[in-house]
Amino acid sequence: MTLEKSNQAVQKDAARPLRALCIARHCYLSEHLARYFAQMGVDTTNAVGLESAMQAAGELSPDVVICDYDLLATIPLDKWERDGLLSNTPVIAVSLTRHAEELHLLDINGIAGFLYLPTLQQAPALRILRAAATRPKYTIGLRASAPRTIERS
């Protein structure tokens, strides 16, 4: 791909609305998150809990997951790693009550970012969402192992 084609792809991607899946513990909060980010121009879908989110993600193919921090805090790391949505899609934690300084999951579970909703401004929020969504996606493939030499004495 040439530099010109790469720039065109980036511009085309920037023109397309960002697709986000908003997940929370209950219906009211997931709908609130979806409306809040939709007002910023993000194409949102909401889900209640991880099971519902997995179904929605299959149909939506979100660029980023926006998830209530308190829901994320209840997910064990091994479940996070096995979850097809959380392990392959950038996750932005959001909270109405907790500040970033209070959170420990940012280091533990690899959350791509955190947004504190009461003081959130649109331009910085969109920059964070776009940056998370455009990061390279890495997948762990099968490791091609080299033949092992065993020395016996």
RASULWO-V100239 format. One record per backbone hydrogen bond with DSSP energy under -0.5 kcal/mol. NH is the residue of the N-H (numbers start at 0). CO is the residue of the C=O. If there is no record, write none. Layout:
BEGIN
<<NH & CO> <NH & CO>>
END
This chain:
BEGIN
<<5 & 1> <6 & 2> <7 & 3> <8 & 4> <9 & 5> <10 & 6> <11 & 7> <12 & 8> <13 & 9> <14 & 10> <15 & 11> <19 & 17> <19 & 42> <20 & 63> <21 & 19> <21 & 44> <22 & 20> <22 & 65> <23 & 46> <29 & 25> <30 & 26> <31 & 27> <32 & 28> <33 & 29> <34 & 30> <35 & 31> <36 & 32> <37 & 33> <38 & 34> <39 & 36> <40 & 37> <41 & 36> <42 & 17> <43 & 41> <44 & 19> <46 & 21> <48 & 23> <48 & 46> <51 & 47> <52 & 48> <53 & 49> <54 & 50> <55 & 51> <56 & 52> <57 & 53> <58 & 54> <59 & 55> <60 & 56> <62 & 18> <63 & 18> <64 & 89> <65 & 20> <66 & 64> <66 & 91> <67 & 22> <68 & 93> <70 & 67> <71 & 67> <72 & 68> <73 & 70> <74 & 71> <75 & 73> <79 & 75> <80 & 76> <81 & 77> <82 & 78> <86 & 82> <87 & 84> <88 & 84> <89 & 62> <91 & 64> <92 & 90> <92 & 112> <93 & 66> <94 & 114> <101 & 98> <102 & 99> <106 & 103> <107 & 103> <108 & 104> <110 & 104> <111 & 90> <112 & 90> <114 & 92> <116 & 94> <116 & 114> <118 & 115> <119 & 116> <124 & 120> <125 & 121> <126 & 122> <127 & 123> <128 & 124> <129 & 125> <130 & 126> <131 & 127> <132 & 128> <133 & 129> <134 & 130> <134 & 131> <137 & 135> <140 & 138> <143 & 141> <144 & 142> <149 & 147> <150 & 148> <151 & 149>>
END
